[in-house]
């Protein structure tokens, strides 16, 4: 059982990925993007400590969920507990929940991070929405992202293909 520092939770969100989602907002972010949607989540102090077993049980209580979203803050600042939670969710028999992760890092930056757990979290990620929020590229017409520079990446297909596989409007993004 790993510990996770949580800024907040939305038990039924429709704005943090496709379908009804359980959204976990982590505490702490190094990016400090001007115009951040969750500026209170940026400090690495604060939030509430939760164990992944507790969060896992809460998620399973709701039969309407299509998936789980890790957002922030910056999820890749706490990759180990999120990877553990993702593994539990993906491995639970009879329940298929997808995992979407919002990150201020780009895919390319994540590949270069020498932080334990980053690749483990990517292993559990189905959809990655990458890139820092850029106020100069803000676009309210976009689904599930705030600025045009942010990409929606199909992680399993990207890893299999060896190049970025982006999702778009035809995929519901």
TIRO-2110 file (N, C-alpha, C; in Angstrom, 1 decimal):
// TIRO-2110
0.9, -1.2, 0.0, N, 1, A
0.0, 0.0, 0.0, CA, 1, A
0.9, 1.2, 0.0, C, 1, A
0.8, 2.0, -1.0, N, 2, A
1.5, 3.3, -1.2, CA, 2, A
0.7, 4.5, -0.7, C, 2, A
1.4, 5.5, -0.4, N, 3, A
0.8, 6.8, 0.1, CA, 3, A
0.8, 7.7, -1.1, C, 3, A
-0.3, 8.5, -1.2, N, 4, A
-0.4, 9.5, -2.3, CA, 4, A
-0.9, 10.8, -1.6, C, 4, A
-0.2, 11.9, -2.0, N, 5, A
-0.6, 13.2, -1.5, CA, 5, A
-1.6, 13.8, -2.5, C, 5, A
-2.8, 14.0, -2.1, N, 6, A
-4.0, 14.3, -2.9, CA, 6, A
-4.4, 15.8, -2.6, C, 6, A
-4.6, 16.6, -3.7, N, 7, A
-5.1, 17.9, -3.6, CA, 7, A
-6.6, 17.8, -3.5, C, 7, A
-7.2, 16.9, -4.3, N, 8, A
-8.7, 16.8, -4.4, CA, 8, A
-9.1, 15.6, -5.2, C, 8, A
-10.4, 15.3, -5.1, N, 9, A
-11.0, 14.2, -5.9, CA, 9, A
-12.3, 14.6, -6.4, C, 9, A
-12.6, 14.3, -7.6, N, 10, A
-13.9, 14.5, -8.2, CA, 10, A
-14.4, 13.0, -8.5, C, 10, A
-15.4, 12.6, -7.7, N, 11, A
-15.9, 11.2, -7.8, CA, 11, A
-16.6, 10.9, -9.1, C, 11, A
-17.2, 11.9, -9.7, N, 12, A
-17.9, 11.7, -11.0, CA, 12, A
-17.7, 12.9, -11.9, C, 12, A
-16.6, 12.9, -12.7, N, 13, A
-16.3, 14.0, -13.5, CA, 13, A
-16.6, 13.6, -15.0, C, 13, A
-17.0, 14.6, -15.7, N, 14, A
-17.2, 14.4, -17.2, CA, 14, A
-16.3, 15.3, -18.0, C, 14, A
-15.5, 16.1, -17.3, N, 15, A
-14.6, 17.0, -18.0, CA, 15, A
-13.1, 16.6, -17.9, C, 15, A
-12.8, 15.5, -17.3, N, 16, A
-11.4, 15.1, -17.2, CA, 16, A
-11.1, 13.8, -18.0, C, 16, A
-11.7, 13.6, -19.1, N, 17, A
-11.6, 12.5, -20.0, CA, 17, A
-12.9, 12.0, -20.4, C, 17, A
-12.9, 10.9, -21.3, N, 18, A
-14.1, 10.4, -21.8, CA, 18, A
-14.9, 9.6, -20.8, C, 18, A
-16.2, 9.8, -20.8, N, 19, A
-17.1, 9.1, -19.9, CA, 19, A
-17.1, 9.7, -18.5, C, 19, A
-17.8, 9.0, -17.6, N, 20, A
-17.8, 9.4, -16.2, CA, 20, A
-16.6, 8.8, -15.6, C, 20, A
-15.8, 9.7, -14.9, N, 21, A
-14.5, 9.4, -14.4, CA, 21, A
-14.3, 9.7, -13.0, C, 21, A
-13.5, 9.0, -12.3, N, 22, A
-13.1, 9.3, -11.0, CA, 22, A
-11.7, 10.1, -11.2, C, 22, A
-11.7, 11.3, -10.8, N, 23, A
-10.5, 12.2, -11.1, CA, 23, A
-9.8, 12.4, -9.8, C, 23, A
-8.5, 12.1, -9.8, N, 24, A
-7.6, 12.3, -8.7, CA, 24, A
-6.7, 13.5, -9.0, C, 24, A
-6.7, 14.5, -8.2, N, 25, A
-5.8, 15.7, -8.4, CA, 25, A
-4.7, 15.6, -7.4, C, 25, A
-3.5, 15.4, -7.9, N, 26, A
-2.3, 15.2, -7.0, CA, 26, A
-1.9, 16.6, -6.5, C, 26, A
-1.2, 16.6, -5.3, N, 27, A
-0.6, 17.8, -4.7, CA, 27, A
0.8, 17.9, -5.2, C, 27, A
1.2, 19.1, -5.7, N, 28, A
2.5, 19.4, -6.0, CA, 28, A
2.8, 19.5, -7.5, C, 28, A
3.3, 20.6, -8.0, N, 29, A
3.6, 20.7, -9.4, CA, 29, A
4.8, 21.7, -9.6, C, 29, A
5.8, 21.2, -10.4, N, 30, A
7.0, 22.1, -10.6, CA, 30, A
6.8, 23.1, -11.8, C, 30, A
5.8, 22.9, -12.6, N, 31, A
5.7, 23.7, -13.8, CA, 31, A
5.2, 25.2, -13.6, C, 31, A
4.4, 25.4, -12.7, N, 32, A
3.9, 26.8, -12.4, CA, 32, A
3.4, 27.5, -13.6, C, 32, A
2.5, 26.9, -14.4, N, 33, A
2.0, 27.5, -15.6, CA, 33, A
1.1, 28.7, -15.3, C, 33, A
1.4, 29.8, -15.9, N, 34, A
0.5, 31.0, -15.7, CA, 34, A
-0.9, 30.6, -16.2, C, 34, A
-1.9, 30.9, -15.4, N, 35, A
-3.3, 30.6, -15.8, CA, 35, A
-3.7, 29.2, -15.4, C, 35, A
-2.9, 28.5, -14.6, N, 36, A
-3.2, 27.1, -14.2, CA, 36, A
-4.6, 27.0, -13.7, C, 36, A
-5.3, 25.9, -14.0, N, 37, A
-6.6, 25.6, -13.6, CA, 37, A
-6.7, 25.3, -12.1, C, 37, A
-5.7, 24.7, -11.6, N, 38, A
-5.6, 24.3, -10.2, CA, 38, A
-4.4, 24.9, -9.5, C, 38, A
-4.3, 26.2, -9.4, N, 39, A
-3.0, 26.8, -8.8, CA, 39, A
-2.8, 26.4, -7.3, C, 39, A
-3.9, 26.1, -6.6, N, 40, A
-3.7, 25.7, -5.2, CA, 40, A
-3.0, 24.3, -5.1, C, 40, A
-3.0, 23.6, -6.2, N, 41, A
-2.4, 22.2, -6.2, CA, 41, A
-0.9, 22.3, -6.4, C, 41, A
-0.3, 23.5, -6.7, N, 42, A
1.1, 23.6, -7.1, CA, 42, A
2.0, 23.4, -5.9, C, 42, A
1.8, 23.9, -4.7, N, 43, A
2.7, 23.7, -3.6, CA, 43, A
2.9, 22.2, -3.3, C, 43, A
4.1, 21.8, -3.0, N, 44, A
4.3, 20.4, -2.6, CA, 44, A
3.9, 20.1, -1.2, C, 44, A
3.5, 21.1, -0.4, N, 45, A
3.0, 20.9, 0.9, CA, 45, A
1.5, 21.1, 0.8, C, 45, A
0.8, 20.4, 1.7, N, 46, A
-0.7, 20.5, 1.7, CA, 46, A
-1.3, 19.3, 1.2, C, 46, A
-2.6, 19.4, 0.9, N, 47, A
-3.4, 18.3, 0.5, CA, 47, A
-3.6, 17.3, 1.6, C, 47, A
-4.1, 16.1, 1.2, N, 48, A
-4.4, 15.0, 2.2, CA, 48, A
-3.7, 13.8, 1.7, C, 48, A
-3.1, 13.1, 2.7, N, 49, A
-2.4, 11.8, 2.4, CA, 49, A
-3.5, 10.7, 2.4, C, 49, A
-3.4, 10.0, 1.3, N, 50, A
-4.4, 8.8, 1.2, CA, 50, A
-3.6, 7.6, 0.7, C, 50, A
-4.0, 6.4, 1.2, N, 51, A
-3.3, 5.2, 0.7, CA, 51, A
-4.0, 4.7, -0.6, C, 51, A
-3.3, 4.1, -1.4, N, 52, A
-3.8, 3.6, -2.7, CA, 52, A
-4.9, 2.6, -2.5, C, 52, A
-4.9, 1.8, -1.5, N, 53, A
-5.9, 0.8, -1.2, CA, 53, A
-7.3, 1.5, -0.9, C, 53, A
-7.2, 2.6, -0.2, N, 54, A
-8.4, 3.4, 0.2, CA, 54, A
-9.0, 4.0, -1.1, C, 54, A
-8.2, 4.6, -1.9, N, 55, A
-8.7, 5.2, -3.2, CA, 55, A
-9.2, 4.1, -4.1, C, 55, A
-8.5, 3.0, -4.2, N, 56, A
-9.0, 1.8, -5.0, CA, 56, A
-10.4, 1.4, -4.6, C, 56, A
-10.6, 1.2, -3.3, N, 57, A
-11.9, 0.8, -2.9, CA, 57, A
-13.0, 1.8, -3.2, C, 57, A
-12.7, 3.1, -3.1, N, 58, A
-13.7, 4.1, -3.4, CA, 58, A
-14.0, 4.1, -4.9, C, 58, A
-13.1, 3.9, -5.7, N, 59, A
-13.3, 3.8, -7.2, CA, 59, A
-14.2, 2.6, -7.5, C, 59, A
-14.0, 1.5, -6.9, N, 60, A
-14.8, 0.3, -7.2, CA, 60, A
-16.2, 0.4, -6.8, C, 60, A
-16.5, 1.3, -5.8, N, 61, A
-17.8, 1.4, -5.3, CA, 61, A
-18.8, 2.0, -6.4, C, 61, A
-18.3, 2.7, -7.4, N, 62, A
-19.2, 3.3, -8.4, CA, 62, A
-19.2, 2.5, -9.7, C, 62, A
-20.3, 1.8, -9.9, N, 63, A
-20.4, 1.0, -11.2, CA, 63, A
-20.6, 1.8, -12.4, C, 63, A
-20.8, 3.1, -12.3, N, 64, A
-21.0, 3.9, -13.5, CA, 64, A
-19.7, 4.4, -14.1, C, 64, A
-18.6, 4.3, -13.4, N, 65, A
-17.3, 4.9, -13.9, CA, 65, A
-16.8, 4.1, -15.2, C, 65, A
-16.4, 4.9, -16.2, N, 66, A
-15.7, 4.4, -17.3, CA, 66, A
-14.2, 4.4, -17.2, C, 66, A
-13.7, 5.3, -16.3, N, 67, A
-12.3, 5.3, -16.2, CA, 67, A
-11.9, 6.2, -15.0, C, 67, A
-10.6, 6.3, -14.8, N, 68, A
-9.9, 7.1, -13.8, CA, 68, A
-9.0, 8.0, -14.4, C, 68, A
-8.9, 9.3, -13.9, N, 69, A
-8.0, 10.3, -14.4, CA, 69, A
-7.1, 10.7, -13.3, C, 69, A
-5.8, 10.8, -13.6, N, 70, A
-4.8, 11.3, -12.7, CA, 70, A
-4.4, 12.7, -13.2, C, 70, A
-4.6, 13.7, -12.5, N, 71, A
-4.3, 15.1, -12.9, CA, 71, A
-3.6, 15.8, -11.7, C, 71, A
-3.6, 17.1, -11.7, N, 72, A
-2.8, 17.7, -10.7, CA, 72, A
-3.2, 19.1, -10.4, C, 72, A
-2.1, 19.6, -9.8, N, 73, A
-0.7, 19.1, -9.6, CA, 73, A
-0.1, 18.4, -10.8, C, 73, A
1.0, 17.7, -10.5, N, 74, A
1.7, 17.0, -11.6, CA, 74, A
1.8, 15.5, -11.1, C, 74, A
1.0, 14.6, -11.8, N, 75, A
1.0, 13.2, -11.4, CA, 75, A
2.4, 12.6, -11.5, C, 75, A
3.3, 13.0, -12.4, N, 76, A
4.6, 12.4, -12.5, CA, 76, A
5.5, 12.8, -11.4, C, 76, A
5.1, 13.6, -10.5, N, 77, A
5.9, 13.9, -9.3, CA, 77, A
5.6, 12.8, -8.2, C, 77, A
4.5, 12.0, -8.4, N, 78, A
4.2, 10.9, -7.5, CA, 78, A
3.9, 9.6, -8.4, C, 78, A
4.8, 9.2, -9.2, N, 79, A
4.5, 8.2, -10.2, CA, 79, A
4.4, 6.8, -9.5, C, 79, A
5.1, 6.5, -8.5, N, 80, A
5.0, 5.1, -7.9, CA, 80, A
3.7, 4.8, -7.3, C, 80, A
3.1, 5.6, -6.4, N, 81, A
1.7, 5.2, -5.9, CA, 81, A
0.7, 5.2, -7.0, C, 81, A
0.8, 6.1, -8.0, N, 82, A
-0.2, 6.2, -9.1, CA, 82, A
0.0, 4.9, -10.0, C, 82, A
1.2, 4.5, -10.2, N, 83, A
1.4, 3.3, -11.0, CA, 83, A
0.8, 2.1, -10.3, C, 83, A
1.0, 2.0, -9.0, N, 84, A
0.5, 0.9, -8.2, CA, 84, A
-1.0, 0.9, -8.2, C, 84, A
-1.7, 2.1, -8.1, N, 85, A
-3.1, 2.2, -8.2, CA, 85, A
-3.6, 1.8, -9.6, C, 85, A
-2.9, 2.2, -10.7, N, 86, A
-3.2, 1.9, -12.0, CA, 86, A
-3.1, 0.4, -12.3, C, 86, A
-2.1, -0.3, -11.7, N, 87, A
-2.0, -1.7, -11.8, CA, 87, A
-3.1, -2.5, -11.2, C, 87, A
-3.5, -2.0, -10.0, N, 88, A
-4.7, -2.6, -9.3, CA, 88, A
-5.9, -2.4, -10.2, C, 88, A
-6.1, -1.3, -10.7, N, 89, A
-7.3, -1.0, -11.5, CA, 89, A
-7.4, -1.8, -12.8, C, 89, A
-6.2, -1.9, -13.5, N, 90, A
-6.2, -2.7, -14.7, CA, 90, A
-6.3, -4.2, -14.5, C, 90, A
-5.9, -4.6, -13.3, N, 91, A
-5.8, -6.0, -13.0, CA, 91, A
-7.1, -6.5, -12.3, C, 91, A
-8.0, -5.6, -12.0, N, 92, A
-9.2, -6.1, -11.3, CA, 92, A
-10.2, -6.8, -12.2, C, 92, A
-10.5, -8.1, -11.9, N, 93, A
-11.3, -8.9, -12.8, CA, 93, A
-12.7, -8.4, -12.9, C, 93, A
-13.2, -8.4, -14.1, N, 94, A
-14.6, -8.1, -14.4, CA, 94, A
-14.9, -6.6, -14.5, C, 94, A
-13.9, -5.8, -14.4, N, 95, A
-14.1, -4.3, -14.4, CA, 95, A
-13.0, -3.7, -15.3, C, 95, A
-13.4, -3.1, -16.4, N, 96, A
-12.4, -2.5, -17.3, CA, 96, A
-12.5, -1.0, -17.2, C, 96, A
-11.5, -0.4, -16.5, N, 97, A
-11.5, 1.0, -16.4, CA, 97, A
-10.2, 1.5, -17.1, C, 97, A
-10.4, 2.5, -17.9, N, 98, A
-9.2, 3.1, -18.6, CA, 98, A
-8.6, 4.2, -17.7, C, 98, A
-7.3, 4.5, -17.9, N, 99, A
-6.6, 5.5, -17.1, CA, 99, A
-6.1, 6.6, -18.1, C, 99, A
-6.5, 7.8, -17.8, N, 100, A
-6.0, 9.0, -18.5, CA, 100, A
-5.2, 9.8, -17.5, C, 100, A
-4.0, 10.3, -18.0, N, 101, A
-3.1, 11.0, -17.1, CA, 101, A
-2.9, 12.4, -17.8, C, 101, A
-3.1, 13.5, -17.1, N, 102, A
-2.7, 14.8, -17.5, CA, 102, A
-1.4, 15.2, -16.9, C, 102, A
-0.5, 15.7, -17.8, N, 103, A
0.8, 16.0, -17.3, CA, 103, A
1.3, 17.3, -18.0, C, 103, A
2.1, 18.1, -17.3, N, 104, A
2.7, 19.3, -17.9, CA, 104, A
4.0, 18.9, -18.7, C, 104, A
4.5, 17.7, -18.4, N, 105, A
5.6, 17.2, -19.2, CA, 105, A
5.2, 16.8, -20.6, C, 105, A
6.1, 16.9, -21.6, N, 106, A
5.8, 16.3, -22.9, CA, 106, A
6.2, 14.9, -22.9, C, 106, A
5.7, 14.1, -23.8, N, 107, A
6.0, 12.7, -24.0, CA, 107, A
7.6, 12.6, -24.0, C, 107, A
8.2, 13.5, -24.8, N, 108, A
9.6, 13.4, -25.0, CA, 108, A
10.4, 13.7, -23.7, C, 108, A
9.9, 14.6, -22.9, N, 109, A
10.5, 14.9, -21.6, CA, 109, A
10.3, 13.7, -20.6, C, 109, A
9.2, 13.0, -20.7, N, 110, A
9.0, 11.9, -19.8, CA, 110, A
9.9, 10.7, -20.2, C, 110, A
10.2, 10.6, -21.4, N, 111, A
11.2, 9.5, -21.8, CA, 111, A
12.5, 9.8, -21.3, C, 111, A
12.9, 11.1, -21.0, N, 112, A
14.2, 11.4, -20.5, CA, 112, A
14.3, 11.5, -19.0, C, 112, A
13.1, 11.4, -18.3, N, 113, A
13.2, 11.6, -16.8, CA, 113, A
13.7, 10.3, -16.2, C, 113, A
14.7, 10.5, -15.4, N, 114, A
15.4, 9.4, -14.7, CA, 114, A
14.8, 9.3, -13.2, C, 114, A
13.5, 9.3, -13.1, N, 115, A
12.8, 9.2, -11.9, CA, 115, A
12.2, 7.8, -11.7, C, 115, A
12.4, 7.1, -10.6, N, 116, A
11.8, 5.8, -10.5, CA, 116, A
10.3, 5.9, -10.6, C, 116, A
9.7, 5.0, -11.3, N, 117, A
8.2, 5.0, -11.4, CA, 117, A
7.6, 5.7, -12.6, C, 117, A
8.4, 6.5, -13.3, N, 118, A
7.8, 7.2, -14.5, CA, 118, A
7.4, 6.2, -15.5, C, 118, A
8.3, 5.3, -15.9, N, 119, A
7.9, 4.3, -16.9, CA, 119, A
6.8, 3.4, -16.4, C, 119, A
6.8, 3.1, -15.1, N, 120, A
5.8, 2.2, -14.5, CA, 120, A
4.4, 2.9, -14.6, C, 120, A
4.4, 4.2, -14.4, N, 121, A
3.1, 4.9, -14.5, CA, 121, A
2.7, 5.0, -16.0, C, 121, A
3.6, 5.2, -16.9, N, 122, A
3.3, 5.2, -18.3, CA, 122, A
2.8, 3.8, -18.7, C, 122, A
3.3, 2.7, -18.1, N, 123, A
2.8, 1.4, -18.4, CA, 123, A
1.3, 1.2, -18.1, C, 123, A
0.9, 2.0, -17.1, N, 124, A
-0.5, 1.9, -16.7, CA, 124, A
-1.4, 3.0, -17.4, C, 124, A
-0.8, 3.8, -18.2, N, 125, A
-1.6, 4.9, -18.8, CA, 125, A
-2.1, 4.5, -20.2, C, 125, A
-3.4, 4.7, -20.4, N, 126, A
-4.1, 4.5, -21.6, CA, 126, A
-4.0, 5.7, -22.5, C, 126, A
-4.4, 6.8, -21.9, N, 127, A
-4.4, 8.1, -22.7, CA, 127, A
-3.5, 9.1, -21.9, C, 127, A
-2.6, 9.8, -22.5, N, 128, A
-1.8, 10.8, -21.9, CA, 128, A
-2.1, 12.1, -22.6, C, 128, A
-2.4, 13.1, -21.8, N, 129, A
-2.6, 14.5, -22.3, CA, 129, A
-1.4, 15.2, -21.8, C, 129, A
-0.5, 15.6, -22.7, N, 130, A
0.8, 16.1, -22.3, CA, 130, A
1.0, 17.6, -22.7, C, 130, A
2.0, 18.2, -22.0, N, 131, A
2.3, 19.6, -22.3, CA, 131, A
1.8, 20.5, -21.3, C, 131, A
2.6, 21.5, -21.0, N, 132, A
2.2, 22.6, -20.1, CA, 132, A
1.0, 23.4, -20.7, C, 132, A
0.2, 23.8, -19.8, N, 133, A
-0.9, 24.8, -20.2, CA, 133, A
-0.2, 26.1, -20.6, C, 133, A
-0.5, 26.5, -21.8, N, 134, A
0.0, 27.7, -22.4, CA, 134, A
-1.1, 28.7, -22.6, C, 134, A
-1.1, 29.8, -21.7, N, 135, A
-2.2, 30.7, -21.8, CA, 135, A
-2.4, 31.4, -23.1, C, 135, A
-1.2, 31.6, -23.8, N, 136, A
-1.3, 32.2, -25.2, CA, 136, A
-2.0, 31.3, -26.2, C, 136, A
-2.1, 30.0, -25.9, N, 137, A
-2.7, 29.0, -26.8, CA, 137, A
-4.0, 28.5, -26.3, C, 137, A
-4.5, 29.2, -25.3, N, 138, A
-5.8, 28.7, -24.6, CA, 138, A
-6.9, 28.6, -25.7, C, 138, A
-7.7, 27.5, -25.6, N, 139, A
-8.8, 27.3, -26.6, CA, 139, A
-9.9, 26.6, -25.9, C, 139, A
-11.0, 27.3, -25.6, N, 140, A
-12.1, 26.7, -24.8, CA, 140, A
-12.9, 25.7, -25.6, C, 140, A
-12.6, 25.6, -26.9, N, 141, A
-13.3, 24.6, -27.8, CA, 141, A
-12.7, 23.3, -27.7, C, 141, A
-11.5, 23.1, -27.2, N, 142, A
-10.9, 21.8, -27.1, CA, 142, A
-11.5, 21.0, -26.1, C, 142, A
-11.6, 19.7, -26.3, N, 143, A
-12.1, 18.7, -25.4, CA, 143, A
-11.0, 18.2, -24.5, C, 143, A
-11.2, 18.3, -23.2, N, 144, A
-10.3, 17.7, -22.2, CA, 144, A
-8.9, 18.3, -22.2, C, 144, A
-8.7, 19.5, -22.7, N, 145, A
-7.4, 20.1, -22.6, CA, 145, A
-7.6, 21.6, -22.7, C, 145, A
-6.6, 22.4, -22.2, N, 146, A
-6.8, 23.8, -22.1, CA, 146, A
-6.2, 24.7, -23.2, C, 146, A
-5.1, 24.1, -23.8, N, 147, A
-4.4, 24.9, -24.8, CA, 147, A
-4.0, 24.0, -26.0, C, 147, A
-3.9, 24.6, -27.2, N, 148, A
-3.6, 23.9, -28.4, CA, 148, A
-2.3, 23.2, -28.5, C, 148, A
-1.3, 23.5, -27.7, N, 149, A
-0.1, 22.8, -27.7, CA, 149, A
-0.2, 21.4, -27.0, C, 149, A
-1.2, 21.2, -26.2, N, 150, A
-1.3, 19.9, -25.5, CA, 150, A
-1.8, 18.8, -26.4, C, 150, A
-1.2, 17.7, -26.3, N, 151, A
-1.5, 16.5, -27.2, CA, 151, A
-2.2, 15.4, -26.4, C, 151, A
-3.1, 14.7, -27.2, N, 152, A
-3.8, 13.5, -26.6, CA, 152, A
-3.1, 12.3, -27.2, C, 152, A
-2.4, 11.5, -26.4, N, 153, A
-1.6, 10.4, -26.9, CA, 153, A
-2.2, 9.1, -26.5, C, 153, A
-2.3, 8.2, -27.4, N, 154, A
-2.7, 6.8, -27.2, CA, 154, A
-1.4, 6.1, -26.8, C, 154, A
-1.2, 5.9, -25.5, N, 155, A
0.1, 5.4, -25.0, CA, 155, A
0.4, 3.9, -25.4, C, 155, A
-0.6, 3.0, -25.3, N, 156, A
-0.3, 1.6, -25.7, CA, 156, A
0.1, 1.5, -27.2, C, 156, A
-0.7, 2.2, -28.1, N, 157, A
-0.4, 2.2, -29.5, CA, 157, A
0.9, 2.9, -29.8, C, 157, A
1.2, 4.0, -29.1, N, 158, A
2.5, 4.7, -29.3, CA, 158, A
3.7, 3.8, -29.0, C, 158, A
3.6, 3.1, -27.9, N, 159, A
4.7, 2.2, -27.5, CA, 159, A
4.8, 1.0, -28.5, C, 159, A
3.7, 0.5, -29.0, N, 160, A
3.7, -0.6, -30.0, CA, 160, A
4.3, -0.1, -31.3, C, 160, A
3.9, 1.1, -31.7, N, 161, A
4.3, 1.6, -33.1, CA, 161, A
5.7, 2.2, -33.1, C, 161, A
6.1, 2.7, -31.9, N, 162, A
7.4, 3.3, -31.9, CA, 162, A
7.4, 4.8, -32.3, C, 162, A
6.3, 5.3, -32.5, N, 163, A
6.1, 6.7, -32.8, CA, 163, A
4.8, 7.2, -32.2, C, 163, A
4.6, 8.5, -32.0, N, 164, A
3.5, 9.1, -31.4, CA, 164, A
2.2, 8.8, -32.2, C, 164, A
1.2, 8.2, -31.5, N, 165, A
-0.1, 8.0, -32.0, CA, 165, A
-1.1, 8.9, -31.3, C, 165, A
-1.5, 10.0, -32.0, N, 166, A
-2.3, 11.0, -31.4, CA, 166, A
-3.8, 10.7, -31.6, C, 166, A
-4.6, 11.0, -30.6, N, 167, A
-6.1, 10.9, -30.7, CA, 167, A
-6.6, 12.3, -31.0, C, 167, A
-7.7, 12.3, -31.8, N, 168, A
-8.3, 13.6, -32.2, CA, 168, A
-9.9, 13.5, -32.1, C, 168, A
-10.5, 14.4, -32.8, N, 169, A
-12.0, 14.5, -32.7, CA, 169, A
-12.7, 13.3, -33.1, C, 169, A
-12.1, 12.6, -34.1, N, 170, A
-12.7, 11.3, -34.5, CA, 170, A
-12.7, 10.2, -33.4, C, 170, A
-11.8, 10.4, -32.4, N, 171, A
-11.7, 9.5, -31.3, CA, 171, A
-12.5, 10.0, -30.1, C, 171, A
-13.1, 11.2, -30.2, N, 172, A
-13.8, 11.8, -29.1, CA, 172, A
-13.0, 12.8, -28.3, C, 172, A
-11.8, 13.2, -28.8, N, 173, A
-11.0, 14.1, -28.2, CA, 173, A
-10.9, 15.4, -29.0, C, 173, A
END
